[in-house]
């Protein structure tokens, strides 16, 4: 899947429980009906340093595969969380 848009937030850097480097990007993707869809992009390992200099508002293109998982909210309800595991992230 390929998505293109602008960064909606600053890039967050974390480490997974197994010690792997992780960057989280929130991407605002404009749609044809003049609305915006927000995508969560996860970048792992050696690709992380390449995204750390991106700033809020930067135009970005991401290529990767969609991963969905079930999470339980604070209200006890289960919902599906959709994320894109990036294989490529580049400035547009």
C-alpha positions as CSV (number, residue, x, y, z in Angstrom):
1,X,0.0,0.0,0.0
2,X,1.2,3.5,-0.8
3,X,0.0,6.6,1.1
4,X,1.0,10.2,0.6
5,X,0.2,13.2,2.8
6,X,1.6,15.5,5.4
7,X,3.0,14.7,8.8
8,X,0.3,15.6,11.4
9,X,2.6,15.3,14.4
10,X,6.2,15.2,15.3
11,X,7.9,11.8,14.8
12,X,7.9,9.7,18.0
13,X,10.9,7.5,18.6
14,X,10.6,4.4,20.8
15,X,12.1,1.0,21.5
16,X,10.1,-2.2,21.3
17,X,10.0,-4.6,24.2
18,X,12.5,-6.7,22.2
19,X,14.9,-3.8,21.9
20,X,14.2,-2.8,18.3
21,X,14.3,0.8,17.2
22,X,10.8,2.2,16.3
23,X,9.5,5.5,14.9
24,X,5.8,6.4,14.8
25,X,4.5,8.9,12.3
26,X,0.9,10.2,12.0
27,X,0.2,11.1,8.4
28,X,-2.7,13.3,7.3
29,X,-3.9,11.9,3.9
30,X,-6.3,14.1,1.9
31,X,-9.2,12.2,0.3
32,X,-11.1,13.0,-2.9
33,X,-14.3,14.0,-0.9
34,X,-12.3,16.9,0.7
35,X,-11.9,15.1,4.0
36,X,-8.7,13.8,5.7
37,X,-7.8,10.3,6.8
38,X,-5.1,9.9,9.4
39,X,-2.8,6.9,9.0
40,X,-0.4,5.6,11.7
41,X,2.9,4.6,10.1
42,X,5.4,2.4,12.0
43,X,9.1,2.4,10.9
44,X,11.4,-0.3,12.3
45,X,15.1,-0.9,12.7
46,X,17.6,0.6,10.2
47,X,15.0,2.8,8.6
48,X,14.3,4.8,11.7
49,X,17.3,7.3,11.4
50,X,16.0,8.3,7.9
51,X,12.7,9.6,9.3
52,X,13.8,11.4,12.5
53,X,14.5,14.7,10.7
54,X,10.9,15.0,9.3
55,X,8.9,17.9,10.8
56,X,5.2,18.4,11.3
57,X,3.7,19.5,8.0
58,X,6.4,17.9,5.8
59,X,5.0,16.2,2.7
60,X,5.8,12.4,2.9
61,X,5.1,9.3,0.9
62,X,5.1,5.9,2.6
63,X,5.1,2.4,1.1
64,X,4.4,-0.7,3.3
65,X,1.8,-3.2,4.3
66,X,-1.3,-2.8,6.5
67,X,-1.4,-4.5,9.8
68,X,-4.5,-4.7,11.9
69,X,-4.7,-5.7,15.6
70,X,-7.3,-5.8,18.3
71,X,-6.8,-3.5,21.3
72,X,-8.9,-3.0,24.4
73,X,-9.7,0.6,25.3
74,X,-9.9,2.1,28.7
75,X,-13.7,1.7,28.5
76,X,-13.2,-2.1,28.1
77,X,-14.4,-2.2,24.5
78,X,-12.3,-3.9,21.8
79,X,-11.5,-2.1,18.6
80,X,-9.4,-2.7,15.6
81,X,-6.2,-0.6,15.3
82,X,-4.9,-0.2,11.7
83,X,-1.2,0.6,11.1
84,X,1.1,0.7,8.1
85,X,4.4,-1.1,8.6
86,X,6.7,1.0,6.4
87,X,9.2,-0.5,3.9
88,X,9.9,2.9,2.4
89,X,9.4,6.5,3.7
90,X,10.5,9.5,1.7
91,X,10.0,13.2,1.4
92,X,7.7,14.2,-1.6
